[in-house]
């Protein structure tokens, strides 16, 4: 039970950090998508969050 609550806390922290960073990541990723070598999978993952 203790492990589960720790995981939940970590996930909450990660989500709040991702929410803060996401706009910057999206801007960078949109620039990279213009280059043909870029793999767009992370972009779609970000859209899902």
N, C-alpha and C positions, 0 to 999 in steps of 0.2 A: 504493500500500500504506500509506503514511504517513497519508493522508487517512482511510482506513478505520479505522485504529487510533484516530485522534483522535475519530472519530464514536462508536466503541465506548466510549471513555472518557467522552465527554459523556453518552451514553445511560445508562451506569452511574451517573454523578453525578445525573442527573435522576431515575432510578428511586429512588435512596436518599433524595433530597429529597422526592419524591412520597410515599414510604413514611412519612416523618416527618410530612408535612403532611396526608396523606389523612384521618386521623381527624377533624381539625378541619374539613376541607372537607366531608366527608360529613355532619357535624353541621349545618353551615351550609346545605348543600344540602337536607337533609331538612326544615329549617324553611321554606326557600323553596318547596319542592314544594307546601306547603299553600296557597300563593297561586296562583290559576289562571293568572296571566300567565307564570309561570315555565316555561321550556322545559327539559324533563327530559333532553335528550340528554347534556349534560355528566355528569349523574348516572350514566347507563348506562355512559359511557366510564370513569368512576371505578371502577365495579363491575368492569369488565373488567381493570383494571390489576393 
